[in-house]
Amino acid sequence: MRPEPYAEPAPPPDALVPLSVVAERLKAAGVWEAIVALVFDPTNRSALADLIMVQQGIAPNDPVARALISAAGADPEVALRPL
C-alpha cells in the first residue's frame, strides 16, 4: 500500500489576507504596476485564472501568489502577512 501524498490543509477563511489589503501593501511597496503586468502576461494565464477565482482573500502560503509577488520585487512575507 502506498502512502497518500501529503497536502497542506486549506487555511481557515479568517487566515486569508483580503485582496484589498494585499493590493494596498503592494502599492505601498511600489510594485503594483509590476504585479498587474505579471498577472496579465499571457504566459501567466494560470495566475490570472487563479486570481479570478479568489473571492475572500489569498492564503499566506499560496505558492502562485508568493511567486508573483517575489517576481514583482516585493516581499511575500510582508504582502501576505495575516492581519
N, C-alpha and C positions, 0 to 999 in steps of 0.2 A: 504494500500500500504506500502510495506517495503522499508526503505531507502537502497540505494545502499551502499555496504561496501566501505569504503574509501581506496583507493590505492594511494600511493605516485606516482606522475608522474615521468617518467623516466628523468634522468638528461640530459641536452643538451650535445651533443658529446664533446664540449670543457670543460665540467666539469669532464670528465673521466680522471683518472690518468693512463698514459701509463704503460703498463706492464713492460717495461724496467725500468721505474722509481721505480715502486713498488719493482721489483727484486733487484735493486741497494740498496734501503733502507733496505730491509730485509737482504741482505748480510752484509750491514754496521752494522746492529743490531746483527749480528751473529746467525741468526735463519734460514738461507736459507736451510740448511740440514733438519731442523725440518719441515719446510713448505713442502719440497719435500716429505718427509716421510708421512706427513699427507695427502697430495693430492693423493699419490699413494697407500694409505692404502685401502684395499678392502672394508672396512666399510664406506669409504667416496666416493663411486662411483659417487654420485650426484655432489660432489665438482669437481671431475675430469671432468665430463661431462660439468659442467658449465664453467670450465676453457678452455676446448677445444672450446667452443662456443664464447669465448671472442675474439673480433677482434680488437677493438680500444683501450680498456682500461677497468679499473674497476671503477665503481661508488663508491665514498667515503662512501656511505651509504649502500653498498651491504652487507646484513646480513651474507651470507655464507663466503665471503672474510673476514669480520670482525671477525667472529667466528674462522676461521682457523688461522688468524694472531694472535689472542689472545691465542689460544691453543698452538701455537708455542712459545709463550713467548714474542711477540713483541707488541707494542702499535699500534692498528689500526689507531688511530688519526695521528700518525706520518707516518706510512707506506702509508696511503691513503689520506694524505693531498693534496688537489688540488694544482696545480702548480701556 
